[in-house]
């Protein structure tokens, strides 16, 4: 196949708009008193348009039988040849502006970088994806146990996700910061005169029960509404499907996303659940791809979120049947836990981190009008923050020492870790490990401890093992060498 194609002409408009940042320093330099100011600005705009048109005509791609060629550059020509076998995955995005013109952005992810074809027509995108993944649309039954390897999120799932993923503290402090504005907004919409209770609230929150109930109801109501809107816009029409050797992931309302993940390129698998997920029996699933760059809002630093919420049993069955990892098998392994000699150091760092958090939160109180006008209330809230932080710190420390462990057996590295009250279980095959890094400092040396980082071949899929014995690092090295043999 030999077919050179250009991007959509909308490319000129998009890149012209993106270059607005270049105009800001120029406008500042020009100033108000310089003659011919508008002529200079118009000349810069015309020059930019010419450059974008020239860039459009010098940018093209060519699909061949086993590779794709991408050329760009006006004065310095760049030509990249990407063999289909080296492509980790292909994903597409379609923001609101692109939807108006039926355009998409195609990201071709290879191990070292991402080739971005933005924008192209939907037809051109389908041709590119079909050429790279010729068997992607072949209909085959992958797993009879999990609805043919397909799942989706309905409105009910999004409601639950909104409740469990809501950012309580951030939203709570934001509402407090704009309490008067929130009170006026609620009065305008619902007719509830929350503002009339404001003075009582500032004087004595705990004696005025009516003010307290109204205030908390408004806070949690707004918290849920904001969280639901965010979840609905992001995960609208969410579909995860397993076909042959690939995972297909699609979702989004204003910005539509589509991602193809080759199962053989998955470097590690992570099942996690925070305390809210745990209460209702939910878990989430992330995977790390070999590609160094995937969708920015889909990919966090520690993986691609392929199942944002599902029952714990469903997630485990998906991992077992679709990703071929027998989670029950590894539960009986022998696990290495954090040694007792590391606990004094962990306690000191826990106290330091919680103290820093307390200082930040109590400092925020000074800038919130509701608290500034009532010293007694400010002291009360600050005291509650200190007590709450101490309790959370103790619980988090106990939770971490109890649940942190790692297993090296049965051809799999299984790492159990925690972050605050969120539990993670990560599975990585020894063949997917690139190298390990051992870090030590003065405090660790005194107790013969170290921090170990197990680097996977993919980006963001590293396993951090903190406060383990130095001899265990040698045990990991020996284990990896034996697996290679």
Buried (B, 14 or more C-beta within 10 A) or exposed (E): EEEEBBBBEBBBBBBBEEBEEEBEEEEEEBEEEEEEEEEBBEEBEEEBBEBBBEBBEBBBBBBBEEBBBBBBEEEEEEEBEBEBEEBBBBBBBBBEBBBEBEBBBBBBBBBEEBBBBBBBBBEBBBBBBEBBBEEBEEEEEBBEEBEBBBBBBEEEBBBBBBBBBBEEEEBBBBBBBBBEEBBBBBBEEEEBEBBEBBEBBBBEBEEBEEBBEBBEEBBBEBBBEBBBEBBBEBBBEBEBBBBBBBBBBBBBEEBBBBBBBBBEBBBBBBBBBBEBBBEEEBBBBBBBBBBBBBBEEBBEEBBBBBBBBBEBEBBBBBBBBBBEBBBEEBEEBEBBBBBEEBBEBBBEEBEEEBBEBBEEBBEBBEEBEBBEEBEEBBEBBBEEBBEEBBEBBEEBBEBBBEBBBBBBBEEBBBBBBBEEBBBBBBBBBBEBBEEBEBEEEEEBEEBEBBBBBBBBBBBBBBBEBBBBBBEBBEBBBEBBEEBEE
